[in-house]
């Protein structure tokens, strides 16, 4: 049923980036900010893009709930009134 050589069991630190960006280069992408990237044809369906969107959604929700409960944490998602 399971095969040790199955890609799902092999950890690849940069797999999501390689699939999402046509011009992936580890040295370039290890920087905090990367310019002049070329999106892969299926970028919108890539795991990296799905992860990015989920994190953005989660951060906004997290800071919104904190604010509603009276916990004011400086952030770029929720402005204090």
C-alpha atoms as one frame of an Amber mdcrd trajectory, in Angstrom:
protein
   0.000   0.000   0.000   2.778   2.438   0.906   6.067   2.706  -0.895   9.080
   4.401   0.741  10.051   5.914  -2.606   6.691   7.707  -2.898   7.255  11.457
  -3.375   4.839  12.155  -0.512   7.313  10.575   1.909  10.353  12.402   0.589
  11.033  15.766   2.229  12.122  18.486  -0.155  12.737  21.824   1.532  12.169
  23.793  -1.661   9.612  21.677  -3.512   6.746  24.175  -3.144   8.923  27.047
  -4.345  10.234  25.039  -7.296   6.657  24.256  -8.334   5.416  27.841  -7.901
   8.221  29.830  -9.561   9.716  29.086 -12.966  12.992  30.821 -12.140  13.505
  29.340  -8.660  17.094  29.664  -7.487  17.808  28.650  -3.890  20.449  31.332
  -3.284  18.164  34.072  -4.616  15.055  32.790  -2.829  16.850  32.426   0.522
  16.864  36.225   0.774  14.166  37.952   2.826  12.813  39.737  -0.274  12.999
  38.394  -3.804  12.564  40.498  -6.946  11.962  39.563 -10.585  10.331  36.206
  -9.969   8.576  34.376 -12.772   5.401  32.591 -11.749   4.860  29.050 -12.945
   1.910  28.489 -15.280  -0.026  26.827 -12.464   1.000  29.319  -9.752  -2.589
  29.903  -8.598  -2.931  26.196  -7.867   0.479  25.790  -6.250   0.800  24.663
  -2.647   3.022  27.669  -1.927   0.317  30.136  -3.012  -2.355  28.259  -1.041
  -0.122  28.370   2.045   0.564  32.088   1.547  -3.156  32.885   1.313  -3.971
  30.758   4.349  -1.323  32.484   6.449  -2.578  35.933   5.425  -6.150  34.938
   6.291  -5.078  33.426   9.610  -3.025  36.463  10.660  -5.897  38.827   9.991
  -8.309  36.594  11.919  -5.852  36.237  14.803  -5.314  39.983  15.218  -9.036
  40.689  14.791  -9.929  38.262  17.580  -7.172  39.659  19.816  -8.509  43.189
  19.268 -12.066  42.080  20.034 -10.868  40.589  23.318  -8.983  43.775  24.261
  -5.490  42.528  23.439  -3.780  45.202  21.352  -0.839  43.795  19.409   0.757
  46.170  16.876   0.294  44.707  13.402  -0.408  45.604   9.781  -3.756  43.814
   9.567  -5.985  45.448  12.175  -5.885  49.147  13.009  -6.832  50.225  16.501
  -9.673  52.725  16.840
